[in-house]
Amino acid sequence: MNKKSDWKVHLLALIMVVVAEFIGIKSFKVGPGTVMLLPMLYALVIGMFLPALRLVDREDMEIASPYIGISVMFLTAKMGTTIGPNLPKIISAGPALILQEFGNLGTIFFSLPIALLIFKMGREAIGICFSISREGSLAIVSDLYGLDSAEGRGVMGAYIVGTLFGAIFNGLMVGFLISLGLFHPYALAMACGTGSASMMAAALGPVVAAFPAMEAELSAYAATSQLLTSVDGLYMSLFIAIPVTEWLYRKLGGKPAANNKAKEAAN
């Protein structure tokens, strides 16, 4: 390994982190939703321009690639520490909240056919469609396939798009669902817990505005749902969503796995 290039990668990463953290979290209103720009997004955007500025080359990118897995390992460990202490809350939440994660499997059957049959995507569709592509999804895909794989590119792309537009979409969608009058306010509040704080806030806003007398109860349901999604959603994605997505992908005629790691995950 080229030590000089290795130190160059670390130095550039440090500079990007310092700049991104210095900018901080920025938010602005778009309709009923709130868009939050997080430091990670700034770092990604800065990194996109490094090759154009000739600050990195192919060798630098190959050296940096393994560090993605190491970084995600710390993310996975951090998420694991939140599970044990919150198990009593999950058990006391009742079956409706505990079983709500099965509803998230619907995204697979809705989005995967569109990705494959209409947009003609490859295995990137697996990384995109098995979840809403937040931090836990990055950890799972990194472990099963690697973030430098097609599945990794898919989940990273969906993560960035979700960061930019997820809050806007959730706010507009919840406003539409409220107007239909088909769902109880508690059900709407439970649905707000997607595993993303910014998306939950954007979705909960219209619900509380429509039912102001129930603000405390709705906020409690949304917060509990958010906690459960963050905790049991990791296991749901790993043991159910990924295998189901792989199975449906094959049924729809998707391209076979290109590497051994992806083949092992598919089996």
Secondary structure, DSSP 8 states (H G I E B T S, - for coil): --HHHHHHHHHHHHHHHHHHHHH--EEEEETTEEEEE-HHHHHHHHHHHTTTTTS--HHHHHHHHHHHHHHHHHHHHHHHHTTGGGHHHHHHT-HHHHGGGGGGGHHHHHHHHIIIIIS---THHHHHHSS---HHHHHHHHHHT-TTSHHHHHHHHHHHHHHHHHHHHHHHHHHHHHHHT-S-HHHHHHHT-SS-HHHHHHHHHHHHHH-GGGHHHHHHHHHHHHHHHHHHHHHHIIIIIHHHHHHHHHHTT----SSHHHHHHH-
